[in-house]
Amino acid sequence: MAQAILKRIASNETSAVQDCLDAYGGLVWSLARRMLPNNSEEAEDAVQEIFIDIWKHAGRFDETQASETTFVAMIARRRLIDRIRKQNRQPNTDSMDDISVEPAGQVHQNIQMTVEAKEAAKAMSDLRPEQRQILHLSIVQGFSHQEISDALAIPLGTVKTHARRGLIHVREVLGLANSGETKEAAV
């Protein structure tokens, strides 16, 4: 079995950096575009910061705790949440004209998002209460699995199981079960 890319990065193997970009670039870019949908420049900056963070913390990777994909996704998610929180604290400097004018196609996009949101809400309502609560805390509130475990006083493994099973159910209801994403990439 080949040595994990993150272990190779931690041991300063230069070819591992490109391997990391090749293996996880799509995942990180996808997360950045999904969480920062209105600004591709912001997403590009975030991707660069995420990979720097991955390289800095590659030595922390422990394959007994999570897969490489999960480790990368968690770092990306945390960095993106931090970036969104920072943006929300900064005052909006757009002019009133920029704010009041709807971009072309925005109305159609808003309608599509509304339909998708209703479908997702329906799928969430079909979940068991504990799955719904954990996914709400994770997705809407931005809590980590550990923070949810602490807040609800339940074991971390139970939180992860409920989150995973809930996501699988929502995907099945929304017809996304075979969308090509790996299970780890969605968590």
N, C-alpha and C positions, 0 to 999 in steps of 0.2 A: 504494500500500500504506500502510495506517495505521501510525503510529509505535507501537512496542512500548509496552505499558502500563508496564513497568518503566523505560523511558527517560523516559516522561512523568512518572513519580513522581520520578525523579532530577532532573528539571528543575522540580520543585515545582509541577506542574500539579494543582490541587486535585481536579478531577473524576477524575483517574487513580486516586485512592485507592479511590473507590467502584467504579470499573471493575475494579480489582484484586480487591476483595472479591467482586464478582459473578463474575468469571472463574475465580478460584482458591479461593474459599471452600469449595466442595464437595470439591475435592481435598485441601485441608489438613485439613478436618474428618474426611474419610474416613481419612486417614493417622493422625490423632490418635486416633480411635476404635479403629482397628485395633491401634495400638501401646500404647494405654492403655485396654484394654477394660473394666477393672473400676471405673473412676472417671470418670463423665461430667464432674464439676466439674473434675477434673484436666485432662481433654481440652479443656474450654472455656478454661481458663487457658493451656494450651499453645498453642491456636490464636491467642489474643491475642498471646502472646509471639512466635509465628512471624511473624505479620503485621507486628509492630513490627520484627522482624529483617529481614524482606523489604524494608520501607520504608527502613530504615537502609542496607541494602546494595544497593539498586536500582541505584546508580551503577556497581556492579561487573559488572552483567549485560552479557555480550558475545554477541550473536546468532551470531557465528562459532564460538563454542565449544559452545553448547547452546541448545535452545529455551527460551522463557520457562517453559513447563510443567516442564521438567527442572530449571531453575534454582530454581523455587519448591519443587518436590518435594525437591530436595537440601537446601535450607535447612530445610524442615520436618522431614525425616528426621534431620538432624544435631541440630536443637534437641530433637526427641523422644528421641533416643538419649541426649543429655546429661541430659535430665530423668529418664529411666529409671535411668541410672547414679547420679544424685544420690539418687534414691529408694532404690536398693539399698544405699547407704552409710549411710542413716539407720536407726536402730534402730526396730523395730516396737513401737508403743505400744498396740496392741490388747490388750484384756483376754483372758484365757484362754477365757472363755465365748464371746466373739466369734469367736475362732479355731476353737474346737472344734465349733461349730454350723454345719452345712452349710445354705446358703440353699435355699429351695424351688426345685426345678427344676435345681439345680446338678448333680445326678447325671446327669440326661439330657444336660445341656450338656457334661459331662465325657466321656460316652460318645460324643457326636457329635464332639467335638474329637479323641478318640482315633481314631475312624474316619477323619476327615479327615487327621490326622497320618500314619496308615499309608498312605493313598492318596498323600499328598505325598511320603513317604519312598520309596514304590515308584516314583513318577514321577522322583524325583531319582536313584534307582539306575540308571535307564535312560539317563542322560546320559553323554556322553563324560567321561572322568576330569578333564580340565582344566576343563570346564564345572561339574562337580560340586564341584570344589575351590574354584573362584572363587565360586560361589553359596553354598557353606558359609561361606567367609570373610566374605562380604558379609551374608548373612542371619543366620547364627548368631552369628558373632563381631562383627558390626557394623562391619567394616572398610569404608572408603571405597574407591572404585576406585583412587585414587592410592595408598593404603596397600597394597592388594593388589598393584599394579604394583611398588611398591618391595620388598615382602616376597618376591615370586616372581621378581623381576628380569626381568619381561616388559613390553613396551610397554603404555602406558595404553590405547591403541586396541584392542589384542588383548584386554585384560581386559574392556573394555566390550562387545566383540563376543561373547565367550564368555558373559558375563552375560546379554546380551540374547537370544542364541540359546537358552541354557539355560532362561530364563524363558518364552520362547515355547513351547518343547517341553513344559515342565511344565504350562503353561496348557492346551495341546492335550490332553495326557494326562488332565488333571483336568476337561476339558470346559468350560474357562473362556475359550476363545479368542475367543468372541464376547460377552463379558460387558458390553460397552459401555465399558470403560476404554480410554483411549488408551494407546499403547505407552509414551509418556513417563511417564505417571502411575504405571506399575508399577515403573519403574526407580528 
